[in-house]
């Protein structure tokens, strides 16, 4: 019965393609609102190496067009495009994370003219020509937000790497005091850990010190060669459900149809191939760094809270088959342009 949890609780197994017709429409609506100069800044060929750049730290040299450079109608169109691929809750998290830059600016006593922390320094870049019969993609990226989407013939192929972070993880003072953008990711991770038996804990916790950063980092190819921790089949049925619920939380950062497709891949690859790993403190408190990871044949999910006195979270979802659209998508693009 517990093996049916993934089917019943999440309602997956949509066997039809994940259509991206609305994404095409919203992308073109955004492009048509841009001036010629803005279009030149935003649009890149699909087969450029720039498509594989992935960064979630503050930068001034990102390619594409920034939120700061858009008028109100253009910004509305940008978030309409985001809403075709991300759940409503995730779009809210993206907005909240962007606003955390203002909290950091205040905490770091930066001048108004200093734009190192800037909620408008988030960039949209479009690769290829959005259309019903083309291979194309786009990226939305800035400090603590990075999503990469790829589509082929109206089918959304990939939505990863997909990164969300929060600094501060918990806002300790000011108008946003007690704000926790990634609260669910934290609480559900600890709920699973605290539910485990001593024997399960012994297998799950691999180190008393947490890694200083997510291990996959901003690498072109996500890989952790040797999965460790506790395997799905070694968990009790109740704890298996908690693990699947945690996976669901991350995968449902995307719109439901695409999330369901990812979950189908996870199930087909074999639930017994999933591993849950913990490192660092088992206490949820400031100054107590900790890390957890879920790894299977098709994905890696990482959560790290170690920086800034363990009040600075990094999380990422990596699709091991389809990151950046995968090699097969690039082959489709090249074949269409021969």
TAVEN-V974227 format. One record per residue. N is the residue number from 0. RES is the residue in three letters. SS is DSSP state (hx for helix, st for strand, lp for the rest). PHI is phi in whole degrees, 0 to 359 (NA if undefined). OMEGA is omega in whole degrees, -180 to 180 (999 if undefined). Layout:
BEGIN
n: [N N]
res: [RES RES]
ss: [SS SS]
phi: [PHI PHI]
omega: [OMEGA OMEGA]
END
This chain:
BEGIN
n: [0 1 2 3 4 5 6 7 8 9 10 11 12 13 14 15 16 17 18 19 20 21 22 23 24 25 26 27 28 29 30 31 32 33 34 35 36 37 38 39 40 41 42 43 44 45 46 47 48 49 50 51 52 53 54 55 56 57 58 59 60 61 62 63 64 65 66 67 68 69 70 71 72 73 74 75 76 77 78 79 80 81 82 83 84 85 86 87 88 89 90 91 92 93 94 95 96 97 98 99 100 101 102 103 104 105 106 107 108 109 110 111 112 113 114 115 116 117 118 119 120 121 122 123 124 125 126 127 128 129 130 131 132 133 134 135 136 137 138 139 140 141 142 143 144 145 146 147 148 149 150 151 152 153 154 155 156 157 158 159 160 161 162 163 164 165 166 167 168 169 170 171 172 173 174 175 176 177 178 179 180 181 182 183 184 185 186 187 188 189 190 191 192 193 194 195 196 197 198 199 200 201 202 203 204 205 206 207 208 209 210 211 212 213 214 215 216 217 218 219 220 221 222 223 224 225 226 227 228 229 230 231 232 233 234 235 236 237 238 239 240 241 242 243 244 245 246 247 248 249 250 251 252 253 254 255 256 257 258 259 260 261 262 263 264 265 266 267 268 269 270 271 272 273 274 275 276 277 278 279 280 281 282 283 284 285 286 287 288 289 290 291 292 293 294 295 296 297 298 299 300 301 302 303 304 305 306 307 308 309 310 311 312 313 314 315 316 317 318 319 320 321 322 323 324 325 326 327 328 329 330 331 332 333 334 335 336 337]
res: [UNK UNK UNK UNK UNK UNK UNK UNK UNK UNK UNK UNK UNK UNK UNK UNK UNK UNK UNK UNK UNK UNK UNK UNK UNK UNK UNK UNK UNK UNK UNK UNK UNK UNK UNK UNK UNK UNK UNK UNK UNK UNK UNK UNK UNK UNK UNK UNK UNK UNK UNK UNK UNK UNK UNK UNK UNK UNK UNK UNK UNK UNK UNK UNK UNK UNK UNK UNK UNK UNK UNK UNK UNK UNK UNK UNK UNK UNK UNK UNK UNK UNK UNK UNK UNK UNK UNK UNK UNK UNK UNK UNK UNK UNK UNK UNK UNK UNK UNK UNK UNK UNK UNK UNK UNK UNK UNK UNK UNK UNK UNK UNK UNK UNK UNK UNK UNK UNK UNK UNK UNK UNK UNK UNK UNK UNK UNK UNK UNK UNK UNK UNK UNK UNK UNK UNK UNK UNK UNK UNK UNK UNK UNK UNK UNK UNK UNK UNK UNK UNK UNK UNK UNK UNK UNK UNK UNK UNK UNK UNK UNK UNK UNK UNK UNK UNK UNK UNK UNK UNK UNK UNK UNK UNK UNK UNK UNK UNK UNK UNK UNK UNK UNK UNK UNK UNK UNK UNK UNK UNK UNK UNK UNK UNK UNK UNK UNK UNK UNK UNK UNK UNK UNK UNK UNK UNK UNK UNK UNK UNK UNK UNK UNK UNK UNK UNK UNK UNK UNK UNK UNK UNK UNK UNK UNK UNK UNK UNK UNK UNK UNK UNK UNK UNK UNK UNK UNK UNK UNK UNK UNK UNK UNK UNK UNK UNK UNK UNK UNK UNK UNK UNK UNK UNK UNK UNK UNK UNK UNK UNK UNK UNK UNK UNK UNK UNK UNK UNK UNK UNK UNK UNK UNK UNK UNK UNK UNK UNK UNK UNK UNK UNK UNK UNK UNK UNK UNK UNK UNK UNK UNK UNK UNK UNK UNK UNK UNK UNK UNK UNK UNK UNK UNK UNK UNK UNK UNK UNK UNK UNK UNK UNK UNK UNK UNK UNK UNK UNK UNK UNK UNK UNK UNK UNK UNK UNK UNK UNK UNK UNK UNK UNK UNK UNK UNK UNK UNK UNK]
ss: [lp hx hx hx hx hx hx hx hx hx lp lp lp lp lp lp lp lp st lp hx hx hx hx hx hx hx hx hx hx hx hx hx lp lp hx hx hx hx hx hx hx st st lp lp lp lp hx hx hx hx lp lp lp lp lp lp lp lp lp lp lp lp st st hx hx hx lp lp hx hx hx hx hx hx hx hx hx hx hx lp lp lp st lp hx hx hx hx hx hx hx hx hx hx hx hx hx hx hx hx hx hx hx hx lp lp lp lp lp lp lp lp lp lp lp lp lp lp lp st st st st st lp lp lp lp lp lp lp st st st st st st st st lp lp st st st st st st st st lp lp st st st st lp lp lp st st st st st st lp lp lp lp lp lp lp lp lp lp lp lp lp lp lp hx hx hx hx hx hx hx hx hx hx hx hx hx lp lp hx hx hx hx hx hx hx st st st lp lp lp lp lp lp lp lp lp lp lp lp lp lp lp lp lp lp lp lp lp lp st st hx hx hx lp lp hx hx hx hx hx hx hx hx hx hx hx hx hx hx hx lp lp st lp hx hx hx hx hx hx hx hx hx hx hx hx hx hx lp hx hx hx lp st st st st st st lp lp lp lp lp lp lp lp lp st st st st st st lp lp lp st st st st st st st lp hx hx hx hx lp st st st st st st st st lp lp lp hx hx hx hx hx hx hx hx hx hx hx hx hx hx lp lp]
phi: [NA 298 291 276 303 298 280 283 287 249 67 260 71 278 270 280 300 274 286 239 299 294 297 300 299 289 296 291 297 295 301 292 276 275 288 301 295 292 297 299 286 266 263 229 293 292 270 284 295 300 299 267 287 216 210 234 252 297 217 255 249 292 272 108 242 270 302 301 269 257 275 299 294 293 295 299 292 298 287 294 294 303 289 281 237 251 295 302 296 290 300 296 298 301 301 295 295 300 288 296 298 291 297 296 300 290 297 269 54 275 290 301 283 276 253 298 257 205 292 261 267 237 241 252 228 246 245 85 250 294 199 291 235 238 263 204 197 202 224 237 208 187 296 71 222 203 231 232 242 224 225 219 50 68 246 285 269 212 228 229 300 231 241 226 226 211 219 287 296 237 287 264 202 89 299 261 310 78 296 226 293 252 296 296 298 287 293 288 296 291 299 294 302 289 280 289 287 305 292 291 302 301 280 285 277 260 199 275 247 278 298 287 202 303 287 289 54 252 290 297 242 277 203 237 299 236 303 217 103 255 277 311 291 269 272 293 306 295 284 299 296 295 295 296 295 292 300 302 304 286 293 278 296 266 298 301 299 290 300 299 296 297 293 298 298 298 294 293 286 107 298 290 269 278 235 245 230 229 216 93 296 260 252 270 203 303 83 241 295 207 208 220 213 240 223 215 297 249 206 229 245 233 225 225 227 230 281 51 61 55 223 205 258 239 226 210 243 238 269 289 266 231 310 57 93 79 293 296 295 297 297 298 297 295 297 288 249 282]
omega: [-176 179 178 -179 -177 180 -173 -173 -175 176 -174 -179 166 -172 177 180 178 -173 -178 -177 179 178 177 -178 -178 177 179 176 177 -178 -177 177 -178 171 178 180 178 177 179 180 -170 -167 179 173 -177 -173 177 176 180 -178 -178 177 -174 -177 -178 177 178 179 177 -173 178 177 -179 -179 -176 175 179 -175 -176 172 -174 -180 179 178 178 179 178 -178 172 176 177 -177 176 -176 -179 177 178 179 -180 176 176 178 178 178 -179 179 177 -179 177 176 176 176 180 179 178 -179 -178 177 179 178 179 -178 -179 -176 175 172 -172 -179 176 -176 177 -165 172 177 -180 -177 -178 -176 179 179 -176 -174 -178 169 -178 179 178 -176 170 -168 174 -179 176 172 175 176 -179 -175 179 -178 179 177 177 175 176 -174 -174 175 -176 5 179 -172 168 177 179 174 1 173 172 178 -171 -179 177 -176 -180 -178 179 177 177 -176 -177 -178 -177 179 179 -173 -179 175 179 178 177 -179 -174 179 -171 175 177 -180 179 177 -177 179 -173 -174 -174 -179 177 178 180 173 -175 -176 172 -171 179 177 178 -176 178 180 179 179 168 -163 -173 178 176 -172 -178 -180 -179 -177 179 178 173 180 -180 -178 173 179 178 178 179 176 178 176 -180 179 -178 -177 179 162 180 177 -166 -177 -180 177 179 178 177 -179 175 178 179 -179 -178 178 177 180 -179 177 178 176 173 -173 177 175 179 -174 173 179 178 -178 175 180 -179 -175 179 -175 169 -177 169 -177 175 -179 -175 -177 168 172 178 175 180 176 -176 -173 176 178 -179 175 -173 -171 167 175 179 170 178 177 -173 177 -165 175 -179 -180 180 -177 -177 -180 178 177 177 -180 -178 180 -179 -177 177 999]
END
